[in-house]
Amino acid sequence: SNTIFKWDFKNGIKLLTLSKKLYVLTKNSVYGPIVSGQKITNNSFSDLQIDDEFTDATVIWDDILISTKKSRIVRFSKSWSFSYVNVLWQDKWEDIKQIGSYNLNLYTLSSSWAQIYKHSPSFDLYMLWTTYLNDEDSKKLSNILALWIDWWFYMLKNDLSLYKFFASPKYNLKSIVLNKLPKNYTLENDTNKPMIYTDITLNNVYIYLNNKIWIFKPNTKNYADVKSLEYIWQVEWKNEKILSFYVPRDWEINILSESWIYKLNFEIDDKNKLILR
């Protein structure tokens, strides 16, 4: 009864929401809008080069901005049309491992080293990048597996340690302590990239790792003062591969698998036990 949509999503990369409707990013197209009981549209980008493919996406205002394997940016607009996006004063975009957004700004994570680039919007273009991490911290972070931006920058390192960063009003990089971790909190040989999801409106922090969604509870509800996360639970499917997920509100996770989008409802009791509904 909690299945939102059944489809062949074997090439699915990321589950997104635009104008309160779900979309699925694949290697060369965007499926959506996805509404239960309605016909789904496969919006394919015909101008994508043969040796290129979509790798990541973020939502900015009414658009989905998509990064490609060849470090290009593609805009999928609310009119369901695609177009390449250029950056002002640069011949091409920097090497891109992952993208994110906040306050209309586009952020890219470098694929070659640990650096975050910020691009401000300028009409249909984006401005020249500015870097966020200083050289010392960039070397300390080494290889960042996953980045999430929501006021703070959450960064998951290749040793699965977690950091948060804020550029203003004062440059600040802090390590987040992870408490009560189970023995299986390790990096397995999983083809899907790790993901982080949080929001200033949510109580918990979610990490996708090893085909599981890990749920963590911050040590305080004051978002700026979070110093540690406590492991609560991990969600996994025995016979399905989780491709991506989206958290619209507390106690609900929308999960993308190879054959469906599913709505998972849960509660966390006063003993920090997760109860599925």
C-alpha positions in Angstrom: 0.0 0.0 0.0 3.0 2.3 0.4 4.3 1.8 -3.1 4.2 5.2 -4.9 5.1 4.0 -8.4 6.2 0.8 -10.1 8.6 1.1 -13.1 11.9 -0.2 -14.5 14.4 2.1 -12.7 17.5 -0.1 -13.2 19.4 2.9 -14.6 18.1 5.2 -11.8 20.8 7.5 -10.2 18.9 9.9 -8.0 15.4 10.6 -6.6 14.6 14.3 -6.7 11.6 16.6 -5.9 10.6 19.6 -8.0 7.5 21.6 -7.2 6.5 18.9 -4.7 6.6 16.2 -7.3 9.1 13.4 -7.6 11.5 12.9 -10.5 14.1 10.2 -11.2 17.4 10.9 -12.8 18.9 8.2 -15.0 22.1 8.1 -17.1 20.6 10.0 -20.0 17.1 11.2 -19.0 14.7 12.5 -16.3 11.5 10.5 -15.5 8.7 12.6 -14.2 6.7 14.2 -12.8 5.9 11.0 -10.9 2.4 10.9 -9.4 0.7 7.8 -8.2 -1.9 6.5 -10.7 -0.8 8.8 -13.5 1.3 8.2 -16.7 5.0 8.7 -16.3 7.1 10.6 -19.0 10.7 9.7 -19.9 12.3 13.1 -20.7 15.4 12.1 -22.7 18.3 14.5 -23.5 19.0 14.0 -27.2 22.0 16.4 -27.3 24.0 14.4 -24.7 27.2 13.2 -26.3 27.5 9.5 -26.9 30.4 9.0 -24.6 28.8 11.2 -21.8 26.1 10.5 -19.2 24.4 12.1 -16.2 26.1 11.5 -12.8 24.3 13.8 -10.3 21.6 16.5 -9.9 20.3 19.2 -7.6 17.2 21.4 -7.6 17.5 25.2 -7.9 14.3 27.1 -7.9 12.2 25.6 -10.8 15.1 23.8 -12.5 17.0 20.5 -12.0 20.7 21.1 -12.7 22.5 17.9 -13.8 26.2 17.2 -13.9 27.7 14.8 -16.4 30.6 12.4 -16.6 32.5 14.9 -18.7 32.0 17.7 -16.2 29.3 19.6 -18.0 26.1 21.1 -16.5 22.7 20.5 -18.0 19.5 22.4 -17.0 16.2 20.5 -17.0 13.5 23.2 -16.8 10.0 23.2 -15.5 8.9 23.1 -19.2 10.6 19.7 -19.4 13.3 20.9 -21.8 17.1 20.4 -21.6 19.9 22.9 -22.3 23.6 23.1 -21.5 24.6 25.7 -18.9 27.8 27.7 -19.2 30.0 29.4 -16.6 31.1 33.0 -17.1 34.8 33.7 -17.6 35.7 29.9 -17.8 36.2 27.9 -20.9 34.7 24.9 -19.2 33.5 23.7 -15.8 36.0 22.4 -13.3 36.2 18.6 -12.7 32.9 17.6 -11.0 32.4 14.7 -8.7 29.1 15.9 -7.1 26.9 18.9 -7.2 24.7 20.6 -4.6 22.8 23.9 -4.1 21.8 26.4 -1.5 20.2 29.9 -1.8 20.3 29.7 -5.6 24.0 29.1 -5.6 25.5 26.0 -7.3 28.2 24.1 -5.5 30.5 21.5 -7.1 32.7 19.0 -5.4 36.0 18.5 -7.2 36.6 15.0 -8.6 40.4 15.3 -8.5 40.9 16.6 -4.9 39.0 17.8 -1.8 37.7 21.2 -2.8 34.3 22.8 -2.9 33.6 25.4 -5.6 30.8 28.0 -5.4 29.1 29.5 -8.5 26.6 32.3 -8.1 23.8 32.7 -10.7 23.9 35.4 -13.4 20.8 35.2 -15.5 21.1 31.9 -17.5 24.8 31.5 -16.7 26.9 31.0 -13.5 29.7 33.2 -12.3 33.4 32.2 -12.0 34.1 29.8 -9.1 35.3 30.7 -5.7 36.9 28.0 -3.5 35.8 27.3 0.1 38.4 25.0 1.7 41.8 26.3 2.5 44.8 24.2 1.4 45.4 22.7 4.9 41.8 21.5 5.3 41.7 20.3 1.8 44.7 18.0 2.4 43.2 16.9 5.8 39.9 15.9 4.1 41.7 14.0 1.3 38.9 12.1 -0.5 35.3 13.3 0.1 32.8 10.5 -0.7 29.6 12.6 -0.2 28.6 16.2 0.2 25.4 17.7 1.5 24.6 21.4 1.8 22.0 22.9 4.0 23.4 26.0 5.7 26.3 23.8 6.9 28.2 21.6 4.5 28.2 18.0 5.6 31.2 15.9 4.2 31.7 12.2 4.5 35.4 11.1 4.1 36.6 7.9 2.6 37.4 6.6 6.1 33.7 7.3 6.9 34.4 10.0 9.3 32.0 13.0 9.1 32.8 16.7 9.0 30.7 19.9 8.9 31.9 23.2 7.5 30.7 26.7 7.4 32.4 29.6 5.5 30.8 32.6 7.1 30.5 34.6 9.3 33.7 32.8 10.4 35.5 30.0 8.6 34.8 26.8 10.6 35.6 23.1 9.9 34.6 20.6 12.6 34.7 16.9 13.0 31.4 15.3 13.9 31.6 12.5 16.5 29.6 9.3 15.5 28.4 7.4 18.6 27.1 3.8 19.1 28.2 2.7 15.6 27.6 -0.9 14.8 30.3 -3.2 13.4 29.0 -3.1 9.9 29.6 0.7 9.6 32.4 0.1 7.0 32.9 0.9 3.3 32.0 -2.2 1.3 32.5 -2.7 -2.4 29.3 -1.0 -3.4 28.9 0.5 -6.9 26.4 3.2 -5.7 27.9 6.4 -4.3 27.3 7.2 -0.6 24.8 10.0 0.0 24.0 12.3 2.9 20.6 13.9 3.5 19.6 16.4 6.1 17.6 19.6 6.4 17.2 22.4 8.9 13.6 21.3 9.3 14.4 17.6 10.0 15.4 16.0 13.3 17.7 13.4 11.9 20.7 13.0 9.6 20.5 10.2 7.0 23.4 8.5 5.2 23.2 6.0 2.3 26.0 3.4 2.6 26.3 -0.2 1.4 22.7 -0.4 0.1 21.4 0.8 3.5 20.0 4.0 4.9 21.6 4.9 8.2 19.6 7.1 10.6 21.5 9.3 13.1 20.1 11.6 15.8 22.0 14.9 16.5 23.0 15.6 20.1 21.0 18.9 20.0 18.1 20.4 18.1 20.1 23.6 17.8 21.3 23.0 14.2 24.5 25.2 14.5 25.6 23.5 17.7 25.6 19.9 16.5 28.8 18.2 17.7 27.9 14.5 17.5 25.4 12.1 16.0 24.1 9.0 17.6 23.4 5.9 15.5 19.7 4.9 15.7 19.0 2.3 13.0 19.7 1.2 9.4 17.1 0.5 6.8 17.7 -2.2 4.1 15.8 -4.3 1.7 16.6 -8.0 1.4 15.8 -8.5 -2.3 16.0 -5.0 -3.7 18.8 -2.6 -4.3 18.3 0.9 -3.0 19.4 3.4 -5.6 18.5 6.7 -3.9 16.2 8.3 -1.3 14.5 11.6 -0.4 13.2 12.7 3.0 10.2 15.0 2.6 9.5 15.3 6.3 10.3 13.6 9.6 9.1 10.0 9.9 8.9 9.5 6.1 11.5 8.4 3.6 10.8 8.0 -0.2 13.1 5.2 -1.5 14.0 4.5 -5.1 14.8 0.9 -6.0 15.3 -0.8 -9.4 11.6 -1.5 -9.8 9.6 1.0 -7.6 9.4 4.1 -5.5 8.3 3.3 -2.0 7.2 5.5 0.9 8.6 4.3 4.3 6.9 5.6 7.4 8.5 5.1 10.8 8.7 6.5 14.3 11.5 6.7 16.9 10.4 6.1 20.5 11.8 7.6 23.7 14.4 4.7 23.9 15.7 5.6 20.4 14.2 2.5 18.8 12.9 2.8 15.3 9.4 1.5 14.7 8.2 0.9 11.1 4.6 1.8 10.3 
